[in-house]
């Protein structure tokens, strides 16, 4: 098998602009793509600097409710510092 990494994980959000601000401004993720997709949607891809896997902030899947991703783990070297610098427990709230 030639699979060497996961490329994209879709993360359902209620508000793409708010979610983008959180991942970019609070967590420090890079914006890989922010492109209009039809009249009311955007294709937004974000990821930690240097990461191969990115997150797509989605609103268009009826079966994927905001905050519905379970088991998505983000690694860090200093959780206490990141938690303090990153807005407290907001990283764990649904709908981001």
C-alpha positions as semicolon CSV with decimal commas, in nm:
position;residue;x (nm);y (nm);z (nm)
1;X;0,000;0,000;0,000
2;X;0,132;0,346;-0,091
3;X;-0,065;0,560;0,159
4;X;0,176;0,779;0,356
5;X;-0,049;1,035;0,530
6;X;-0,400;1,172;0,570
7;X;-0,450;1,472;0,340
8;X;-0,770;1,642;0,457
9;X;-1,008;1,605;0,749
10;X;-1,347;1,777;0,712
11;X;-1,445;1,965;1,027
12;X;-1,810;2,076;1,037
13;X;-1,853;2,431;1,169
14;X;-2,149;2,664;1,216
15;X;-1,969;2,979;1,096
16;X;-1,672;2,950;0,861
17;X;-1,538;3,301;0,929
18;X;-1,548;3,251;1,305
19;X;-1,387;2,907;1,277
20;X;-1,118;3,044;1,045
21;X;-1,036;3,320;1,293
22;X;-1,006;3,062;1,572
23;X;-0,779;2,821;1,386
24;X;-0,567;3,098;1,229
25;X;-0,551;3,361;1,504
26;X;-0,580;3,151;1,820
27;X;-0,414;2,822;1,723
28;X;-0,169;2,974;1,474
29;X;-0,269;2,752;1,181
30;X;-0,173;2,853;0,827
31;X;-0,445;2,918;0,570
32;X;-0,376;2,693;0,272
33;X;-0,688;2,791;0,078
34;X;-0,981;3,026;0,121
35;X;-1,175;3,019;-0,205
36;X;-1,540;3,097;-0,287
37;X;-1,744;2,787;-0,359
38;X;-2,074;2,892;-0,510
39;X;-2,266;3,196;-0,391
40;X;-2,279;3,117;-0,017
41;X;-1,990;2,886;0,068
42;X;-1,613;2,886;0,086
43;X;-1,349;2,615;0,061
44;X;-1,128;2,685;0,362
45;X;-0,825;2,466;0,431
46;X;-0,609;2,529;0,738
47;X;-0,329;2,339;0,907
48;X;-0,044;2,370;1,154
49;X;0,273;2,513;0,999
50;X;0,458;2,241;0,809
51;X;0,187;1,976;0,852
52;X;0,085;1,746;0,569
53;X;-0,270;1,702;0,698
54;X;-0,508;1,996;0,673
55;X;-0,856;2,067;0,804
56;X;-1,136;2,180;0,574
57;X;-1,391;2,392;0,760
58;X;-1,721;2,272;0,614
59;X;-2,082;2,385;0,641
60;X;-2,236;2,200;0,347
61;X;-2,279;1,842;0,473
62;X;-2,627;1,795;0,619
63;X;-2,513;1,485;0,807
64;X;-2,213;1,660;0,965
65;X;-2,327;1,886;1,247
66;X;-2,103;2,163;1,384
67;X;-1,896;2,032;1,672
68;X;-1,958;1,676;1,554
69;X;-1,598;1,570;1,495
70;X;-1,493;1,319;1,759
71;X;-1,147;1,187;1,820
72;X;-0,953;1,460;1,638
73;X;-0,628;1,498;1,831
74;X;-0,389;1,789;1,791
75;X;-0,038;1,733;1,928
76;X;0,147;2,005;2,118
77;X;0,469;2,028;2,316
78;X;0,321;2,242;2,595
79;X;-0,053;2,202;2,651
80;X;-0,060;2,430;2,956
81;X;0,097;2,719;2,765
82;X;-0,116;2,660;2,456
83;X;-0,430;2,644;2,668
84;X;-0,345;2,975;2,836
85;X;-0,233;3,149;2,516
86;X;-0,508;2,994;2,306
87;X;-0,816;3,125;2,482
88;X;-0,870;2,876;2,764
89;X;-1,093;2,581;2,696
90;X;-1,231;2,720;2,367
91;X;-1,042;2,459;2,169
92;X;-1,279;2,198;2,307
93;X;-1,609;2,375;2,239
94;X;-1,843;2,260;1,969
95;X;-1,937;2,468;1,669
96;X;-1,602;2,637;1,616
